[in-house]
Amino acid sequence: MLDYFRITMKSSFLSFTVILVNNWIQSWGLQLTTTAKSKLSASELQDFCSRPSNWPKIVASSDKVESKDDPTMPLKLGSSVEEFFGLGLLSVTWTCEESKPGAFVVRAPDGVTGIANDCSMRFDFEDNQVKLTMGYNPIS
């Protein structure tokens, strides 16, 4: 069984298309895909999105990020960052698993205690567009 929802939102700056896929057959997980267009190039978008300090600027639920490395710099392969959300009551530790031209991937296998595990964020960049695919396995 495949549940599929599509929502399109537009503002004067960006156009978003959100696709929520709940694939109960394969993984019992959820996946959310958001596409945004910008006046920035793909490389400029990737540079912006790979810097964890920018996440609270573009994600309404993200309160702050903390890392032993400088979160204002692009997250490097194998490096981790802790993101706080839910008014700072919840957190998830993301580890960079892929960072190459056109793609940036972070994963959090442990997810958010008691809420979700096997969390992932995949950013794909092309032309002046970024596609973010978030996945997680709900456990509550």
Salt bridges, closest charged atoms under 4 A:
ASP47 OD1 - ARG51 NH2 2.98
GLU66 OE2 - LYS64 NZ 3.14
GLU97 OE1 - ARG107 NE 2.76
GLU98 OE2 - LYS100 NZ 3.45
GLU98 OE1 - ARG122 NH1 3.33
ASP124 OD1 - ARG122 NE 3.11
